[in-house]
């Protein structure tokens, strides 16, 4: 029986993790021994060849290759109607800041390289990181045209899990609400809800990384800096989608300013000011931008300022939109101009991320989300969140999907009269738990590849049973 050929798209520590996972799959004897890799630089090519001497490895275009094209401006007819290029340009958080004609040159180089890779590797399955860069999207579209299954893996919104996406859907693969969940999964769901409704709950596990003090550098931060420098030396400088070298250190300095600004009464309203507002209030937690969950799965609502304006335009007269800044803006900082514009919007309050959701549940009568995990928290608290971005938890039956801004007012009225069915919430969370892969440590950092051997073995097992149909 022919064993499936596996190909990987890797980036720095992700490649390291993929190599370890392939070792596990190989030891199980269920895949072709030698993998194929498309990666960014020769450092990781050498790493792959060291582990698998007969592996096929091809490199993506480097900055120097891109420069050799002269970055000359192509004819507008070459790219103005290229929907794939425009999508990739908007998804890539680095290249979206570059002129489209320049990016069009890189796109053509990358598409050609992906075609060459698939022609020679002929994989039965491709495993990649989340589609949030131009090379990722180019490879995905090339696989899609050939009918090659394309898996994205990402740290789950549930603690200690990993989500596997097939294609570009925001729905974790194998999320099946129709099959009754196992008793142990329901027990996990009950424990998860109990944790969320506890007054001390402060959000998903990864939020702990943004709750540190005001030190310029911590031991964890120092290790991150070392890893960043190492990756830059190992070839990061040659990657068109890599940020400038100084960006990491500038961001660290900016994070101290942003953390301090979260307590600024001139910029963010206080809980007392929220309480003082008469009439009804709807809480809208802002997303950080750019972010895969909105850019990829809800691009219509990936601009927080424009989304807030659309909601306010259709807000009933006796309502106020309460916009809560995201705590992760400590790291992924919002443009100060955007923040100031949000602050100036009428019929709204921009509030600090330091205000607890527990207090806001007491003050707000409705809750609207795009795709964020706050929607799970709302359901666990017994409310039905209004959803804009068609998140995966719409499958629970405990949400109020808002098809457009024009329906927002009607959705608010529904939110006043509907309550979430706790049994539906539990069943959905249990099914969601079963759809995710095992083995992710707390506060996972997938890019850096911080996984134990046990984590890696469980990830490999999850891939085996979901995509390779072996037990």
C-alpha positions as CSV (number, residue, x, y, z in Angstrom):
1,X,0.0,0.0,0.0
2,X,1.3,3.4,-1.0
3,X,2.2,5.6,1.9
4,X,1.0,9.3,1.6
5,X,3.6,11.9,0.8
6,X,3.6,14.8,3.2
7,X,4.8,18.4,2.4
8,X,5.2,21.2,4.9
9,X,5.4,25.0,4.7
10,X,7.6,26.1,7.6
11,X,8.8,29.3,9.1
12,X,11.6,29.3,11.7
13,X,10.4,27.4,14.8
14,X,7.4,26.1,12.9
15,X,9.8,24.1,10.7
16,X,11.5,22.7,13.8
17,X,8.1,21.5,15.1
18,X,7.1,20.1,11.7
19,X,10.3,18.0,11.5
20,X,9.6,16.5,15.0
21,X,6.0,15.8,14.0
22,X,7.2,14.1,10.8
23,X,9.6,11.9,12.8
24,X,6.6,10.7,14.9
25,X,4.5,10.0,11.7
26,X,7.5,8.2,10.1
27,X,8.2,6.1,13.2
28,X,4.5,5.0,13.1
29,X,5.2,3.8,9.5
30,X,2.2,5.5,8.0
31,X,3.8,8.1,5.7
32,X,6.4,8.2,3.1
33,X,9.8,8.4,4.8
34,X,11.1,11.5,3.2
35,X,9.1,14.7,3.5
36,X,9.1,17.8,1.3
37,X,9.6,21.3,2.6
38,X,9.1,24.7,1.2
39,X,10.7,27.2,3.5
40,X,12.4,30.6,3.6
41,X,16.1,30.2,3.8
42,X,19.1,27.9,3.5
43,X,19.5,27.6,7.2
44,X,16.3,25.6,7.5
45,X,17.0,23.7,4.3
46,X,20.2,22.4,6.0
47,X,18.2,21.5,9.1
48,X,15.7,19.5,7.1
49,X,18.4,17.7,5.1
50,X,20.3,16.9,8.3
51,X,17.2,15.0,9.6
52,X,16.1,13.6,6.2
53,X,19.0,13.5,3.7
54,X,16.7,12.5,0.8
55,X,14.0,15.2,1.6
56,X,13.0,17.5,-1.2
57,X,13.4,21.2,-0.1
58,X,12.8,24.3,-2.1
59,X,13.2,27.9,-1.0
60,X,10.8,30.8,-1.4
61,X,12.0,34.0,-3.0
62,X,14.3,36.1,-0.9
63,X,14.6,39.9,-0.6
64,X,17.6,39.8,-3.0
65,X,15.7,37.8,-5.6
66,X,12.8,40.3,-5.3
67,X,15.3,43.2,-5.7
68,X,16.8,41.6,-8.8
69,X,13.4,41.9,-10.5
70,X,14.0,45.7,-10.0
71,X,10.6,46.0,-8.3
72,X,9.7,47.7,-11.6
73,X,6.1,48.7,-11.8
74,X,4.1,46.3,-13.9
75,X,1.1,47.4,-16.0
76,X,-2.0,47.9,-13.9
77,X,-3.7,45.4,-16.1
78,X,-1.3,42.8,-14.6
79,X,-2.7,43.1,-11.1
80,X,-5.7,45.3,-10.7
81,X,-8.1,42.3,-11.4
82,X,-6.0,39.7,-9.7
83,X,-8.2,38.8,-6.7
84,X,-5.6,36.3,-5.3
85,X,-2.9,39.0,-5.3
86,X,-5.2,41.6,-3.7
87,X,-6.2,39.0,-1.0
88,X,-2.6,38.0,-0.3
89,X,-1.5,41.7,-0.1
90,X,-4.3,42.5,2.4
91,X,-3.6,39.4,4.5
92,X,0.2,40.0,4.9
93,X,0.8,42.2,7.9
94,X,4.2,43.2,6.6
95,X,3.7,43.5,2.9
96,X,0.3,45.4,3.2
97,X,2.5,48.4,4.0
98,X,4.4,48.1,0.6
99,X,3.1,49.5,-2.7
100,X,0.9,47.0,-4.6
101,X,3.0,47.1,-7.8
102,X,6.1,46.0,-5.8
103,X,4.2,43.3,-4.1
104,X,2.8,42.1,-7.4
105,X,6.4,41.3,-8.5
106,X,7.0,39.2,-5.4
107,X,3.6,37.5,-5.8
108,X,4.5,36.3,-9.3
109,X,7.8,35.0,-8.1
110,X,6.2,33.2,-5.2
111,X,3.4,31.7,-7.2
112,X,5.9,30.3,-9.7
113,X,8.0,28.8,-6.8
114,X,4.9,27.2,-5.3
115,X,4.0,25.6,-8.6
116,X,7.5,24.3,-9.0
117,X,7.4,22.8,-5.5
118,X,4.1,21.0,-6.0
119,X,5.1,19.8,-9.4
120,X,8.2,18.1,-8.0
121,X,7.0,17.1,-4.5
122,X,3.6,15.8,-5.7
123,X,2.3,15.7,-2.1
124,X,-0.9,14.0,-0.9
125,X,-1.2,16.4,2.0
126,X,0.3,19.8,2.9
127,X,0.7,21.0,6.5
128,X,1.2,24.7,7.0
129,X,0.9,27.5,9.5
130,X,-2.1,29.8,9.6
131,X,-2.7,31.6,6.3
132,X,-1.6,35.1,7.2
133,X,1.2,35.8,4.8
134,X,1.7,36.1,1.0
135,X,3.7,32.9,0.7
136,X,1.1,30.9,2.8
137,X,-1.8,32.2,0.7
138,X,0.1,31.5,-2.6
139,X,0.8,27.9,-1.6
140,X,-2.8,27.4,-0.4
141,X,-4.3,28.6,-3.7
142,X,-1.9,26.4,-5.6
143,X,-3.0,23.4,-3.5
144,X,-6.6,24.3,-3.9
145,X,-6.4,24.3,-7.7
146,X,-4.8,20.8,-7.6
147,X,-7.2,19.4,-5.0
148,X,-4.4,18.8,-2.5
149,X,-5.7,18.9,1.1
150,X,-4.2,21.9,2.9
151,X,-4.0,21.8,6.7
152,X,-3.4,24.9,8.9
153,X,-2.5,24.3,12.5
154,X,-2.8,26.9,15.2
155,X,-2.9,27.2,19.0
156,X,-6.5,26.6,20.1
157,X,-8.8,29.1,21.8
158,X,-9.2,26.3,24.3
159,X,-6.4,25.7,26.9
160,X,-3.9,23.0,26.0
161,X,-5.3,22.2,22.6
162,X,-4.4,22.7,19.0
163,X,-6.8,23.5,16.2
164,X,-6.5,22.0,12.7
165,X,-8.2,23.8,9.8
166,X,-8.8,22.2,6.4
167,X,-8.7,24.9,3.7
168,X,-9.3,28.5,4.8
169,X,-12.4,28.1,6.8
170,X,-12.5,29.4,10.3
171,X,-14.2,26.2,11.4
172,X,-11.8,23.7,13.2
173,X,-11.8,20.4,11.2
174,X,-14.1,17.7,12.6
175,X,-16.2,20.1,14.6
176,X,-19.4,18.0,14.4
177,X,-22.3,19.2,16.4
178,X,-24.4,16.2,15.2
179,X,-22.5,13.5,17.0
180,X,-23.2,13.4,20.8
181,X,-20.0,14.3,22.7
182,X,-18.4,11.8,25.0
183,X,-19.1,12.0,28.8
184,X,-15.5,13.0,29.5
185,X,-15.8,15.9,27.0
186,X,-19.0,17.1,28.7
187,X,-17.2,17.0,32.0
188,X,-14.4,19.1,30.5
189,X,-17.0,21.6,29.2
190,X,-18.6,21.9,32.6
191,X,-15.3,22.6,34.2
192,X,-14.5,25.2,31.4
193,X,-17.7,27.0,32.0
194,X,-17.2,27.0,35.8
195,X,-13.8,28.6,35.2
196,X,-15.3,31.3,32.9
197,X,-18.1,32.3,35.2
198,X,-15.8,32.6,38.2
199,X,-15.3,36.2,39.1
200,X,-11.5,35.9,38.9
201,X,-11.6,34.8,35.3
202,X,-9.4,37.1,33.1
203,X,-9.7,35.7,29.7
204,X,-7.9,33.0,27.7
205,X,-4.7,31.5,28.9
206,X,-2.5,33.5,26.4
207,X,-3.7,36.7,28.1
208,X,-1.4,36.0,31.0
209,X,1.5,37.1,28.7
210,X,0.2,40.6,28.5
211,X,-0.6,41.0,32.2
212,X,3.1,41.5,33.3
213,X,4.4,44.5,35.1
214,X,6.2,47.6,33.7
215,X,9.7,46.1,33.7
216,X,11.6,46.9,30.5
217,X,12.8,43.3,30.3
218,X,11.8,40.1,32.0
219,X,13.5,36.7,31.8
220,X,10.9,35.6,29.3
221,X,11.3,38.8,27.3
222,X,15.1,38.4,27.2
223,X,14.7,34.9,25.8
224,X,12.3,36.2,23.2
225,X,14.9,38.8,22.2
226,X,17.6,36.1,21.9
227,X,15.3,34.0,19.7
228,X,14.5,36.9,17.5
229,X,18.2,37.8,17.0
230,X,19.0,34.1,16.3
231,X,16.2,33.8,13.7
232,X,17.3,37.0,12.0
233,X,20.9,35.7,11.8
234,X,19.6,32.3,10.6
235,X,18.0,33.9,7.5
236,X,15.2,36.1,8.7
237,X,16.9,39.1,7.2
238,X,16.4,37.6,3.7
239,X,12.7,37.1,4.1
240,X,10.4,39.6,2.2
241,X,7.7,39.1,4.9
242,X,10.0,39.6,7.9
243,X,9.8,42.9,9.9
244,X,12.8,45.2,10.1
245,X,15.5,44.1,12.6
246,X,14.8,47.1,14.9
247,X,11.0,46.4,14.9
248,X,11.2,43.9,17.8
249,X,13.1,46.3,20.0
250,X,11.0,49.3,19.0
251,X,7.8,47.3,19.8
252,X,9.2,46.5,23.3
253,X,9.7,50.2,24.0
254,X,6.3,51.0,22.6
255,X,4.7,48.3,24.7
256,X,5.7,50.1,27.9
257,X,4.0,53.3,26.7
258,X,0.9,51.4,25.6
259,X,0.7,49.6,28.9
260,X,0.8,52.9,30.7
261,X,-1.8,54.5,28.4
262,X,-4.3,51.8,29.4
263,X,-4.6,53.8,32.7
264,X,-4.9,57.2,30.9
265,X,-8.2,58.8,31.8
266,X,-7.8,61.2,28.9
267,X,-7.9,58.4,26.4
268,X,-10.0,55.7,28.1
269,X,-13.2,56.1,30.1
270,X,-13.5,54.6,33.5
271,X,-16.0,52.1,34.9
272,X,-17.6,54.9,36.8
273,X,-18.2,56.7,33.6
274,X,-19.7,53.6,32.1
275,X,-22.1,53.4,35.1
276,X,-23.0,57.1,34.7
277,X,-24.4,56.6,31.1
278,X,-28.2,56.5,31.0
279,X,-30.0,54.1,28.7
280,X,-28.9,50.8,27.4
281,X,-25.4,49.7,26.6
282,X,-23.9,47.2,24.2
283,X,-20.3,46.0,24.8
284,X,-18.1,45.7,21.7
285,X,-14.6,44.2,22.4
286,X,-12.1,45.5,19.8
287,X,-9.8,43.1,18.0
288,X,-6.1,43.7,17.7
289,X,-5.1,44.5,14.1
290,X,-3.8,42.9,12.0
291,X,-5.2,39.5,13.1
292,X,-5.8,36.3,11.3
293,X,-9.2,35.7,12.8
294,X,-10.6,38.9,11.2
295,X,-8.3,39.3,8.1
296,X,-8.9,35.7,7.0
297,X,-12.3,34.8,8.3
298,X,-14.1,38.1,8.6
299,X,-12.4,40.6,6.3
300,X,-15.5,42.7,6.0
301,X,-15.1,43.7,9.6
302,X,-11.3,43.8,10.0
303,X,-11.1,47.6,10.4
304,X,-12.2,48.4,14.0
305,X,-12.9,52.0,13.3
306,X,-15.1,51.4,10.3
307,X,-16.9,48.6,12.1
308,X,-17.6,50.8,15.1
309,X,-18.9,53.6,12.8
310,X,-21.2,51.1,11.1
311,X,-22.6,49.9,14.4
312,X,-23.1,53.4,15.7
313,X,-24.9,54.5,12.5
314,X,-27.5,51.8,13.2
315,X,-27.6,52.1,16.9
316,X,-31.0,52.9,18.4
317,X,-31.2,56.4,20.1
318,X,-31.4,55.0,23.6
319,X,-28.3,52.8,23.3
320,X,-24.5,53.5,23.7
321,X,-21.7,51.5,22.2
322,X,-19.1,50.6,24.8
323,X,-15.8,49.7,23.0
324,X,-13.3,47.9,25.1
325,X,-9.7,48.0,23.9
326,X,-7.9,44.7,23.6
327,X,-5.2,43.9,26.2
328,X,-2.9,42.4,23.5
329,X,-2.4,45.9,22.0
330,X,0.5,46.0,24.5
331,X,2.3,43.9,21.8
332,X,0.3,44.5,18.6
333,X,-0.1,48.3,19.0
334,X,-3.0,50.1,17.5
335,X,-2.3,53.1,15.4
336,X,-2.6,56.2,17.7
337,X,-4.6,58.0,15.0
338,X,-7.1,55.1,14.9
339,X,-7.3,55.1,18.7
340,X,-8.0,58.8,18.8
341,X,-10.6,58.5,16.1
342,X,-12.3,55.7,18.1
343,X,-12.2,58.0,21.2
344,X,-14.0,60.8,19.2
345,X,-16.9,58.7,18.0
346,X,-20.4,59.8,19.1
347,X,-22.8,57.7,21.1
348,X,-20.0,55.6,22.4
349,X,-17.4,55.1,25.1
350,X,-13.8,53.8,24.5
351,X,-12.8,52.0,27.7
352,X,-9.6,50.6,29.1
353,X,-8.8,46.9,28.8
354,X,-8.1,47.0,32.5
355,X,-11.8,47.1,33.3
356,X,-12.9,43.6,34.1
357,X,-15.6,41.8,32.0
358,X,-17.2,40.8,35.3
359,X,-18.1,44.4,36.0
360,X,-19.1,45.1,32.4
361,X,-21.6,42.2,32.4
362,X,-23.4,44.0,35.2
363,X,-23.5,47.3,33.3
364,X,-24.3,46.2,29.7
365,X,-27.5,44.8,28.3
366,X,-26.1,43.3,25.1
367,X,-22.8,42.1,23.6
368,X,-21.6,42.1,20.1
369,X,-18.5,40.3,18.8
370,X,-16.8,39.7,15.4
371,X,-15.0,36.4,15.8
372,X,-13.3,36.7,19.3
373,X,-13.4,34.2,22.1
374,X,-15.4,36.8,24.2
375,X,-18.4,35.2,22.5
376,X,-17.8,32.0,24.4
377,X,-17.6,33.9,27.6
378,X,-20.9,35.6,26.9
379,X,-22.6,32.3,26.3
380,X,-21.1,30.8,29.4
381,X,-22.5,33.7,31.4
382,X,-26.0,32.9,30.0
383,X,-26.3,35.6,27.3
384,X,-26.7,35.3,23.5
385,X,-23.9,37.3,21.8
386,X,-24.6,39.1,18.6
387,X,-22.1,37.9,16.0
388,X,-20.8,39.8,13.0
389,X,-18.1,37.6,11.6
390,X,-19.8,34.2,11.5
391,X,-17.5,32.7,14.2
392,X,-17.3,29.0,14.7
393,X,-19.5,29.2,17.8
394,X,-22.5,30.2,15.7
395,X,-23.0,26.5,15.5
396,X,-24.0,26.4,19.1
397,X,-27.4,27.9,18.4
398,X,-26.8,30.3,21.3
399,X,-25.8,33.3,19.2
400,X,-27.7,36.1,17.3
401,X,-26.0,36.3,13.9
402,X,-26.0,39.8,12.4
403,X,-26.0,39.6,8.6
404,X,-25.2,43.3,8.2
405,X,-25.1,46.6,10.1
406,X,-28.7,47.2,8.9
407,X,-29.9,44.3,11.1
408,X,-28.0,45.5,14.2
409,X,-31.0,47.3,15.7
410,X,-33.2,44.2,15.4
411,X,-30.5,42.0,16.8
412,X,-30.3,44.3,19.9
413,X,-33.9,43.8,20.6
414,X,-33.5,40.0,20.3
415,X,-30.6,40.2,22.7
416,X,-32.8,41.8,25.3
417,X,-35.3,38.9,25.2
418,X,-33.1,35.8,24.6
419,X,-31.0,33.8,27.0
420,X,-28.4,31.2,26.1
421,X,-29.5,27.6,26.7
422,X,-26.8,26.2,29.1
423,X,-27.2,22.7,27.7
424,X,-26.5,23.9,24.2
425,X,-23.4,25.7,25.4
426,X,-22.1,22.6,27.1
427,X,-22.8,20.3,24.2
428,X,-21.2,22.7,21.8
429,X,-18.1,23.2,23.9
430,X,-17.7,19.5,24.3
431,X,-17.9,19.0,20.6
432,X,-15.5,21.8,20.0
433,X,-13.1,20.2,22.5
434,X,-13.3,16.9,20.6
435,X,-12.6,18.6,17.3
436,X,-9.3,20.1,18.5
437,X,-5.9,18.3,18.6
438,X,-4.2,17.3,21.8
439,X,-0.9,18.4,23.3
440,X,-0.5,22.1,23.4
441,X,1.2,23.6,26.5
442,X,-0.2,26.6,28.3
443,X,0.4,29.9,26.6
444,X,1.7,28.2,23.4
445,X,4.2,29.9,21.2
446,X,3.9,27.9,18.0
447,X,6.4,30.0,16.0
448,X,9.1,29.3,18.6
449,X,8.3,25.6,18.7
450,X,8.2,25.3,22.5
451,X,6.8,21.8,22.8
452,X,7.7,18.7,24.8
453,X,8.2,15.3,23.1
454,X,4.8,14.3,24.5
455,X,3.1,17.4,23.0
456,X,4.6,16.6,19.6
457,X,3.6,12.9,19.8
458,X,0.0,14.0,20.5
459,X,0.0,16.5,17.7
460,X,1.2,13.8,15.3
461,X,-1.5,11.4,16.6
462,X,-4.2,14.0,16.0
463,X,-3.0,14.4,12.4
464,X,-3.0,10.6,12.0
465,X,-6.6,10.1,13.0
466,X,-8.0,13.2,11.3
467,X,-6.2,13.3,8.0
468,X,-4.5,10.0,7.5
469,X,-7.4,7.8,8.8
470,X,-5.2,5.6,11.0
471,X,-5.7,4.9,14.7
